[in-house]
Amino acid sequence: MPNSSSLSKFLLLAFTDTRELQLLHFLLFLGIYLAALLGNGLIITAIACDHRLHTPMYFFLLNLSLLDFGTISVIVPKSMSNSLWDTKSICYLGCVVQLFFIVVFILAEYSILTVMAYDRYIAICKPLNYGTLMDSRACVKIAVAAWASGFLSAFMHTGNTFSIPLCRGNTVDQFFCEIPQILKVSCSDCYLREVGLIAVTACLGFGCFIFIVLSYVQIFTAVLRIPSEQGRHKAFSMCLPHLAVVSLFLSTVIFACLKPSSLSSPTLDLVLAVLYSVVPPAVNPLIYSMRNKELKDALKKLVRETLV
C-alpha cells in the first residue's frame, strides 16, 4: 500500500466523465471565477481609492474581499484546468499548498466576519466610544490578528494532516484537497491528533458564532429603540448585508459538517463544497453593494473614471 512518503499525486473527484459536461463545467466555473474577481476587485479598488470609505467598516470589508479573492483563486483554477484537460490529478505538493491556503482564507474570513459583527455592535450600541475603540491602529491590529490566526491554524492543520501515513490510496472524494477527505485515505489509527485539532478549532468557531449571535441580539434591541423610521432603516442597512453573508457562509459550512451520515454521498458533498467555497466569494460583493449607497456611489464613480 502507498504511504505519504511514496505518493507523488492525488486524484481529485471529477464533476463528470462526459466530455461535453466537462467543458460546460469549465465554462460555468470560468464565469463564476471572473464574476468573483471582478466584484471583489472593484470593491477592493473602490475602498482603496475613495477616501470617504476609509472607515473601519470598509477596511474590514476590503479584507473580506481579499480573502474571498484568495479562496476562489486557490480552488477554482485547478478544477477548471482538470475539466479542460480531462484529468483528475493534482501533485502532492500542489495538494499541500492548496489545503494550506484554503484553511488560511476560510478561517481568516470567519475571523473577519466575527470582527465585523463587533464593529457593527460598537457603531450602533456604543456610538460615543466608536472612535476610541475602533481607531485606525486598533483596526490594523485586529485585521493582522485575523490573518495571523488563519496562518497559524493552517500551519498546524496542514502539518498534522500530511504527517499522517496515507495507506488507503490517493483518491480524494472532493474536487479540491480538503482535510476530511485526506483523512479518509490515512491509516485508521493515526489521525486522532488531527481530529482533536479539528475539534478544538470547531469549539473556537462555535464561540465566534455565539459572539456573532449575541452581538446581533444587542444590535437589533438597540435598533428597535431608535425613534425615527429613517434611523432604523439606516441601521438595518448597515447590518443586513453582513448578516446575509454570515448566514450564507455558516449555513453551508455547518450543514456540510453536521449532515447525517445517511445523507452523505459524493454528489451531495460536491454540491455542498461548491456552496461554501465557490458561491460566497462570487455572491458577497453583490450582497454588500446592493443596499450600501456609499459603496454603490464609489463603484459608479470608479467605473466612470475607468471608462473615460
C-alpha positions as CSV (number, residue, x, y, z in Angstrom):
1,M,0.0,0.0,0.0
2,P,1.2,3.5,-0.8
3,N,2.2,5.8,2.1
4,S,2.6,9.6,2.3
5,S,6.3,9.4,1.5
6,S,5.8,7.5,-1.8
7,L,2.8,9.5,-3.1
8,S,3.5,11.8,-6.0
9,K,0.0,12.9,-6.7
10,F,-3.7,12.7,-5.6
11,L,-6.7,12.0,-7.8
12,L,-9.5,14.6,-7.2
13,L,-13.2,13.9,-7.7
14,A,-14.4,14.9,-11.2
15,F,-17.8,16.6,-11.6
16,T,-18.5,14.4,-14.7
17,D,-16.7,12.0,-17.0
18,T,-18.7,13.2,-20.1
19,R,-16.6,15.4,-22.3
20,E,-19.3,17.9,-23.2
21,L,-20.3,18.3,-19.5
22,Q,-16.7,18.8,-18.6
23,L,-16.5,21.7,-21.0
24,L,-19.7,23.0,-19.6
25,H,-18.3,22.8,-16.1
26,F,-15.2,24.7,-17.2
27,L,-17.3,27.5,-18.7
28,L,-19.6,27.7,-15.7
29,F,-16.7,27.9,-13.3
30,L,-14.9,30.4,-15.6
31,G,-18.0,32.6,-15.4
32,I,-18.2,32.4,-11.6
33,Y,-14.5,33.0,-11.2
34,L,-14.5,36.0,-13.5
35,A,-17.5,37.4,-11.7
36,A,-15.8,36.9,-8.3
37,L,-12.6,38.5,-9.5
38,L,-14.5,41.5,-11.0
39,G,-16.8,42.0,-8.0
40,N,-14.1,41.7,-5.3
41,G,-11.6,43.6,-7.4
42,L,-14.0,46.5,-7.8
43,I,-14.7,46.6,-4.1
44,I,-11.0,46.5,-3.2
45,T,-10.2,49.2,-5.6
46,A,-13.1,51.4,-4.7
47,I,-12.4,51.3,-1.0
48,A,-8.6,51.8,-1.5
49,C,-9.2,54.8,-3.8
50,D,-12.2,56.6,-2.2
51,H,-11.2,58.5,1.0
52,R,-14.8,58.5,2.1
53,L,-14.7,54.8,2.5
54,H,-11.6,54.9,4.7
55,T,-13.6,53.8,7.8
56,P,-13.4,50.6,9.9
57,M,-16.4,49.0,8.3
58,Y,-15.0,49.4,4.8
59,F,-11.5,48.5,6.0
60,F,-12.8,45.1,7.2
61,L,-14.9,44.7,4.0
62,L,-11.7,45.2,2.0
63,N,-10.1,42.4,4.0
64,L,-13.1,40.2,3.4
65,S,-12.9,40.8,-0.4
66,L,-9.2,39.9,-0.3
67,L,-10.0,36.7,1.5
68,D,-12.8,35.9,-1.0
69,F,-10.4,36.6,-3.8
70,G,-7.8,34.2,-2.3
71,T,-10.3,31.4,-1.6
72,I,-11.8,31.2,-5.0
73,S,-8.3,31.6,-6.7
74,V,-6.9,28.6,-4.7
75,I,-9.8,26.3,-5.5
76,V,-11.4,27.1,-8.9
77,P,-8.5,27.4,-11.4
78,K,-7.2,23.8,-10.7
79,S,-10.8,22.4,-11.1
80,M,-11.2,24.3,-14.3
81,S,-7.8,23.0,-15.6
82,N,-8.8,19.4,-14.8
83,S,-12.0,19.7,-16.6
84,L,-10.5,21.4,-19.6
85,W,-7.7,18.8,-20.0
86,D,-9.8,15.9,-18.9
87,T,-7.6,14.9,-15.9
88,K,-8.2,14.4,-12.2
89,S,-4.7,14.7,-10.8
90,I,-3.0,17.2,-8.5
91,C,0.6,16.8,-7.5
92,Y,1.4,16.1,-3.8
93,L,3.0,19.5,-3.2
94,G,0.1,21.2,-5.0
95,C,-2.4,19.5,-2.7
96,V,-0.4,20.5,0.4
97,V,-0.3,24.2,-0.8
98,Q,-3.9,24.2,-1.8
99,L,-5.1,22.8,1.5
100,F,-2.9,25.2,3.4
101,F,-4.3,28.3,1.8
102,I,-7.9,27.1,1.9
103,V,-7.5,26.8,5.7
104,V,-5.8,30.2,5.8
105,F,-8.5,32.0,3.8
106,I,-11.6,30.3,5.2
107,L,-10.6,30.6,8.9
108,A,-9.3,34.2,8.5
109,E,-12.6,35.1,6.7
110,Y,-14.6,33.7,9.6
111,S,-12.5,35.8,12.0
112,I,-13.1,38.9,9.9
113,L,-16.8,38.2,9.8
114,T,-16.8,38.0,13.6
115,V,-14.8,41.2,13.9
116,M,-17.3,42.9,11.5
117,A,-20.2,41.9,13.9
118,Y,-18.2,43.5,16.7
119,D,-17.7,46.7,14.6
120,R,-21.4,47.0,13.9
121,Y,-22.2,46.4,17.6
122,I,-19.9,49.2,18.7
123,A,-21.2,51.5,16.0
124,I,-24.8,51.1,16.9
125,C,-24.8,50.2,20.6
126,K,-21.8,52.4,21.8
127,P,-21.5,55.2,19.2
128,L,-19.8,57.6,21.5
129,N,-17.0,55.1,22.1
130,Y,-16.7,54.1,18.4
131,G,-13.8,56.5,17.5
132,T,-11.8,55.3,20.5
133,L,-12.4,51.6,20.3
134,M,-12.1,51.3,16.5
135,D,-9.4,53.8,15.6
136,S,-7.1,53.0,12.7
137,R,-4.4,51.4,14.8
138,A,-6.9,49.1,16.5
139,C,-8.4,48.1,13.2
140,V,-5.0,47.2,11.7
141,K,-4.1,45.1,14.8
142,I,-7.4,43.3,14.6
143,A,-7.0,42.5,10.9
144,V,-3.4,41.3,11.4
145,A,-4.7,39.1,14.2
146,A,-7.4,37.6,12.0
147,W,-4.9,36.8,9.2
148,A,-2.4,35.5,11.7
149,S,-4.9,33.2,13.2
150,G,-5.6,31.8,9.7
151,F,-1.9,31.2,9.0
152,L,-1.3,29.7,12.4
153,S,-4.2,27.3,12.1
154,A,-3.2,26.4,8.6
155,F,0.3,25.5,9.7
156,M,-1.0,23.2,12.4
157,H,-3.7,21.6,10.3
158,T,-1.6,21.1,7.2
159,G,1.4,19.8,9.2
160,N,-0.8,17.4,11.2
161,T,-2.7,16.1,8.1
162,F,0.3,15.4,5.9
163,S,2.4,13.9,8.7
164,I,-0.1,11.1,9.0
165,P,0.7,8.0,6.9
166,L,-1.6,7.7,3.9
167,C,-2.2,4.0,3.3
168,R,-5.6,3.8,1.6
169,G,-4.6,5.0,-1.9
170,N,-4.5,8.5,-3.3
171,T,-8.1,9.2,-4.4
172,V,-9.7,12.2,-2.7
173,D,-13.5,12.3,-2.8
174,Q,-13.7,16.1,-3.4
175,F,-12.8,18.4,-6.3
176,F,-10.1,20.1,-4.1
177,C,-7.9,19.0,-1.3
178,E,-9.9,19.0,1.9
179,I,-8.8,17.8,5.3
180,P,-11.7,15.3,6.0
181,Q,-11.2,13.7,2.6
182,I,-7.4,13.5,3.1
183,L,-8.0,11.8,6.5
184,K,-10.2,9.2,4.8
185,V,-7.1,7.8,3.0
186,S,-5.0,7.9,6.1
187,C,-4.3,4.9,8.3
188,S,-7.2,4.4,10.6
189,D,-5.2,4.5,13.9
190,C,-3.0,7.6,13.0
191,Y,-5.4,10.5,12.5
192,L,-6.7,11.1,16.1
193,R,-4.4,14.0,16.7
194,E,-5.7,15.9,13.7
195,V,-9.3,15.1,14.7
196,G,-8.6,16.6,18.1
197,L,-7.2,19.7,16.5
198,I,-10.3,20.0,14.3
199,A,-12.5,19.6,17.4
200,V,-10.6,22.5,19.1
201,T,-11.0,24.6,16.0
202,A,-14.7,23.8,15.9
203,C,-15.1,24.9,19.5
204,L,-13.4,28.2,18.8
205,G,-15.6,28.6,15.8
206,F,-18.7,27.9,17.9
207,G,-17.5,30.6,20.3
208,C,-17.3,33.0,17.4
209,F,-20.8,32.0,16.3
210,I,-22.2,32.7,19.8
211,F,-20.4,36.1,19.9
212,I,-22.0,37.0,16.5
213,V,-25.4,35.9,17.7
214,L,-25.2,37.9,20.9
215,S,-23.8,40.9,19.1
216,Y,-26.8,40.9,16.8
217,V,-29.3,40.5,19.6
218,Q,-27.8,43.6,21.2
219,I,-27.8,45.4,17.8
220,F,-31.4,44.6,17.0
221,T,-32.5,45.6,20.5
222,A,-30.8,48.9,20.1
223,V,-32.2,49.5,16.6
224,L,-35.8,48.9,17.6
225,R,-35.4,51.6,20.3
226,I,-34.4,54.2,17.6
227,P,-37.4,56.6,17.5
228,S,-37.2,57.6,13.8
229,E,-38.0,55.2,11.0
230,Q,-35.2,56.7,8.9
231,G,-32.7,56.0,11.7
232,R,-33.9,52.4,12.0
233,H,-33.7,51.9,8.2
234,K,-30.1,53.3,8.1
235,A,-29.0,51.0,11.0
236,F,-30.6,47.9,9.3
237,S,-28.9,48.8,6.0
238,M,-25.6,48.7,7.8
239,C,-26.2,45.3,9.3
240,L,-28.3,43.3,6.9
241,P,-25.6,42.7,4.2
242,H,-23.1,41.4,6.9
243,L,-25.8,39.2,8.4
244,A,-26.7,37.8,5.0
245,V,-23.0,37.0,4.2
246,V,-22.6,35.3,7.7
247,S,-25.7,33.3,7.2
248,L,-24.7,32.1,3.7
249,F,-21.2,31.2,4.9
250,L,-22.2,29.4,8.1
251,S,-25.3,27.6,6.9
252,T,-23.4,25.8,4.1
253,V,-20.4,25.0,6.3
254,I,-22.5,23.8,9.2
255,F,-24.7,21.6,7.1
256,A,-21.6,20.2,5.3
257,C,-20.0,19.3,8.6
258,L,-23.1,18.1,10.6
259,K,-25.2,16.5,8.0
260,P,-26.4,12.9,8.9
261,S,-24.2,10.1,7.6
262,S,-27.3,8.7,5.9
263,L,-27.4,11.7,3.6
264,S,-23.7,11.6,2.8
265,S,-22.8,10.9,-0.8
266,P,-20.0,12.1,-3.2
267,T,-22.5,14.1,-5.2
268,L,-24.0,15.9,-2.2
269,D,-20.5,16.5,-0.7
270,L,-19.5,18.0,-4.1
271,V,-22.5,20.3,-4.2
272,L,-22.1,21.5,-0.6
273,A,-18.4,22.2,-1.2
274,V,-19.3,24.4,-4.1
275,L,-21.9,26.2,-2.0
276,Y,-19.4,27.1,0.8
277,S,-16.2,27.5,-1.2
278,V,-17.1,28.9,-4.6
279,V,-20.5,30.6,-4.3
280,P,-19.8,33.0,-1.4
281,P,-16.8,34.7,-2.9
282,A,-18.8,35.4,-6.1
283,V,-22.0,36.5,-4.3
284,N,-20.6,38.5,-1.4
285,P,-19.7,41.6,-3.5
286,L,-23.2,41.7,-4.8
287,I,-24.8,41.4,-1.4
288,Y,-22.7,44.2,0.0
289,S,-23.2,46.6,-2.9
290,M,-27.0,46.1,-3.2
291,R,-28.0,48.0,0.0
292,N,-25.0,50.2,0.6
293,K,-25.4,53.6,-1.1
294,E,-21.9,54.8,-0.3
295,L,-20.3,51.7,-1.8
296,K,-22.6,51.9,-4.9
297,D,-21.7,55.6,-5.4
298,A,-18.0,54.7,-5.1
299,L,-18.3,51.8,-7.5
300,K,-20.2,54.0,-10.0
301,K,-17.5,56.7,-9.8
302,L,-14.8,54.1,-10.3
303,V,-16.5,52.6,-13.3
304,R,-17.0,56.1,-14.8
305,E,-13.4,57.1,-14.3
306,T,-12.2,53.8,-15.8
307,L,-14.3,54.2,-18.9
308,V,-13.5,57.8,-19.6
